């Protein structure tokens, strides 16, 4: 439904039917204004009701936009955003991964110190916050530090599970395991 592009100056461009464009369905790329220079883009599934986008700027701060029904934007509420908003409390972020399905939406952020932060749906345990969080069906509307995970180098999220790779090469998984994902 939409495409995002990041040019070598840190400018983000969007085309297609994604809500970030100023005119729905525009056939050309439109420059996104009002945000600093960006170094990375993360896009959640745009084909379900929970499509959302996060951008990491050159200072390691995160900007969020889109659907927020599970609190996955980490802004302290579940209100959708039609404009990019800086996510509070996230600093020195080097990567963000987003997951959306028809049942869950969440975000995982990796900071420069190798620590992990999660926001959104905790169903199935995919945020890695323990059995109580998973059983409560709680929505984490602000980014919460995931305990006991340090020295993480890479992150991935899909549907209802998350995977983390630490500096020793160990892979850690959390969440639903119906297809032996973990």
C-alpha positions in Angstrom: 0.0 0.0 0.0 2.9 2.3 0.5 6.7 2.6 0.0 9.2 4.5 2.0 12.7 5.6 0.9 15.6 7.1 2.7 18.0 9.2 0.7 21.7 9.9 1.5 20.9 13.2 3.1 18.7 11.6 5.7 15.4 12.7 4.1 12.4 10.3 4.2 10.1 10.0 1.2 6.8 8.1 1.0 4.6 7.0 -1.9 1.4 5.1 -2.3 -1.7 4.8 -0.2 0.1 4.9 3.2 -1.4 7.5 5.5 1.9 9.3 5.8 1.5 10.8 2.4 -0.3 14.2 2.2 -2.7 13.1 -0.5 -3.9 9.5 -0.3 -2.8 7.4 -3.2 -0.3 9.8 -4.7 1.7 8.2 -7.5 5.0 10.0 -6.7 7.2 10.1 -3.7 6.5 12.9 -1.3 9.1 14.3 1.1 8.2 14.0 4.8 8.9 17.3 6.6 9.0 18.4 10.2 11.5 15.7 11.3 15.3 15.7 11.7 17.7 13.8 9.5 16.9 10.1 9.6 19.3 7.1 9.5 16.9 4.1 9.6 13.2 3.3 8.8 11.1 0.5 10.3 7.6 -0.2 8.9 5.0 -2.4 10.5 2.5 -4.4 8.4 0.5 -1.9 6.4 -2.1 -4.6 5.3 -3.6 -5.0 8.7 -5.3 -2.4 10.8 -2.2 -1.8 12.9 0.2 -0.4 10.3 2.8 1.9 11.9 6.2 3.4 11.2 9.2 4.3 13.3 12.2 6.4 12.2 15.6 6.6 14.0 17.2 10.0 13.6 21.0 10.7 13.5 21.0 11.3 17.3 19.5 7.9 18.1 16.1 9.3 18.9 12.9 7.6 17.6 10.0 9.2 15.7 6.7 7.3 15.5 3.6 7.5 13.2 0.5 5.5 12.4 -1.8 3.0 14.1 -1.4 2.7 17.9 -4.2 0.5 19.1 -1.9 -1.7 21.3 0.3 1.2 22.4 3.1 0.0 20.0 4.3 3.6 19.3 5.4 3.9 22.9 3.9 7.3 23.4 2.0 6.6 26.6 -1.5 6.0 25.1 -3.3 4.1 22.3 -4.2 7.0 20.1 -3.3 6.8 16.4 -0.9 9.4 15.1 -1.3 11.2 11.8 2.0 13.1 12.1 5.5 12.0 13.3 6.0 12.3 17.1 9.3 11.9 19.0 9.1 8.9 21.3 10.0 10.0 24.9 12.6 8.2 27.0 14.3 6.3 24.1 17.9 7.4 23.6 20.8 6.1 21.6 18.7 3.7 19.7 20.4 1.8 16.9 17.6 -0.4 15.6 13.8 -0.8 15.9 11.8 -3.8 14.7 8.0 -3.7 14.4 5.5 -6.5 14.2 1.8 -6.3 13.3 -0.7 -9.1 12.8 -4.4 -9.2 13.0 -4.1 -10.0 16.7 -1.0 -8.2 18.0 1.2 -5.2 17.4 4.4 -4.3 19.2 7.8 -2.7 18.8 11.3 -3.7 20.0 14.1 -1.2 20.2 17.8 -1.8 20.6 20.1 0.8 22.2 23.8 1.4 21.7 24.6 -0.3 25.0 23.0 -3.6 23.7 19.9 -3.3 25.9 16.3 -4.0 24.7 13.1 -2.0 25.1 9.6 -3.1 24.2 6.2 -1.4 23.7 2.7 -2.6 22.6 0.9 -5.9 23.1 2.5 -8.4 25.5 0.2 -11.2 24.4 2.0 -14.5 24.0 5.1 -13.1 25.8 6.7 -11.6 22.7 8.0 -8.5 24.6 10.1 -10.9 26.8 8.6 -9.4 30.0 7.7 -12.7 31.6 4.7 -15.0 32.0 2.7 -12.5 34.1 2.9 -9.9 31.4 1.9 -12.4 28.7 -1.0 -13.7 30.8 -2.4 -10.3 31.6 -2.9 -9.2 28.0 -1.5 -5.9 29.1 -0.7 -3.1 26.6 2.7 -1.5 27.3 2.1 2.0 26.0 5.6 3.3 26.9 8.8 1.6 26.1 9.8 -0.7 28.9 13.3 -2.1 29.4 13.4 -5.9 28.9 15.2 -7.3 32.0 18.2 -9.5 31.9 18.9 -9.0 28.2 22.3 -7.4 27.6 24.9 -7.3 24.9 22.3 -7.7 22.2 23.5 -7.1 18.6 20.5 -7.7 16.4 16.7 -7.9 16.9 13.8 -9.3 14.9 10.0 -9.6 15.4 7.3 -11.3 13.4 3.7 -11.8 14.3 3.8 -13.1 17.9 7.4 -13.8 18.6 10.7 -12.0 18.9 14.3 -13.1 18.4 17.5 -11.5 19.8 21.1 -12.2 18.9 23.7 -11.4 21.5 27.4 -10.7 21.0 28.4 -14.3 21.7 26.2 -15.6 18.9 23.5 -16.9 21.2 19.9 -16.5 19.9 17.1 -15.7 22.4 13.5 -16.1 21.7 10.2 -15.1 23.3 6.6 -15.3 22.4 4.3 -17.8 20.7 5.9 -21.0 19.5 3.4 -22.8 17.4 5.8 -23.3 14.5 8.9 -23.9 16.5 10.1 -20.2 16.0 12.1 -20.2 19.3 
